[in-house]
């Protein structure tokens, strides 16, 4: 894989992760979501 493409992919992945983390932070305010998350992680 060429270096420029790899760097672009890494940047996109980082941005996607930040967006997901931001929405997850908002969703985590709801206790129901936490309950569902706990039931899936057990």
CNS distance restraints for C-alpha pairs under 8 A (distance, minus, plus):
assign (resid   1 and name CA) (resid   5 and name CA) 7.08 0.50 0.50
assign (resid   1 and name CA) (resid   6 and name CA) 6.64 0.50 0.50
assign (resid   2 and name CA) (resid   6 and name CA) 6.32 0.50 0.50
assign (resid   3 and name CA) (resid   7 and name CA) 6.18 0.50 0.50
assign (resid   4 and name CA) (resid   8 and name CA) 6.24 0.50 0.50
assign (resid   5 and name CA) (resid   9 and name CA) 6.15 0.50 0.50
assign (resid   6 and name CA) (resid  10 and name CA) 6.20 0.50 0.50
assign (resid   7 and name CA) (resid  11 and name CA) 6.24 0.50 0.50
assign (resid   8 and name CA) (resid  12 and name CA) 6.21 0.50 0.50
assign (resid   9 and name CA) (resid  13 and name CA) 6.12 0.50 0.50
assign (resid  10 and name CA) (resid  14 and name CA) 6.12 0.50 0.50
assign (resid  11 and name CA) (resid  15 and name CA) 6.18 0.50 0.50
assign (resid  12 and name CA) (resid  16 and name CA) 6.06 0.50 0.50
assign (resid  13 and name CA) (resid  17 and name CA) 6.06 0.50 0.50
assign (resid  14 and name CA) (resid  18 and name CA) 6.21 0.50 0.50
assign (resid  15 and name CA) (resid  19 and name CA) 6.24 0.50 0.50
assign (resid  16 and name CA) (resid  20 and name CA) 6.14 0.50 0.50
assign (resid  17 and name CA) (resid  21 and name CA) 5.95 0.50 0.50
assign (resid  18 and name CA) (resid  22 and name CA) 6.04 0.50 0.50
assign (resid  19 and name CA) (resid  23 and name CA) 6.30 0.50 0.50
assign (resid  20 and name CA) (resid  24 and name CA) 5.92 0.50 0.50
assign (resid  21 and name CA) (resid  25 and name CA) 6.06 0.50 0.50
assign (resid  22 and name CA) (resid  26 and name CA) 6.58 0.50 0.50
assign (resid  23 and name CA) (resid  27 and name CA) 6.11 0.50 0.50
assign (resid  24 and name CA) (resid  28 and name CA) 5.88 0.50 0.50
assign (resid  25 and name CA) (resid  29 and name CA) 6.99 0.50 0.50
assign (resid  27 and name CA) (resid  33 and name CA) 6.91 0.50 0.50
assign (resid  28 and name CA) (resid  33 and name CA) 6.24 0.50 0.50
assign (resid  28 and name CA) (resid  34 and name CA) 6.22 0.50 0.50
assign (resid  30 and name CA) (resid  34 and name CA) 6.82 0.50 0.50
assign (resid  31 and name CA) (resid  35 and name CA) 6.20 0.50 0.50
assign (resid  32 and name CA) (resid  36 and name CA) 6.25 0.50 0.50
assign (resid  33 and name CA) (resid  37 and name CA) 6.03 0.50 0.50
assign (resid  34 and name CA) (resid  38 and name CA) 6.07 0.50 0.50
assign (resid  35 and name CA) (resid  39 and name CA) 6.24 0.50 0.50
assign (resid  36 and name CA) (resid  40 and name CA) 6.31 0.50 0.50
assign (resid  37 and name CA) (resid  41 and name CA) 6.20 0.50 0.50
assign (resid  38 and name CA) (resid  42 and name CA) 6.28 0.50 0.50
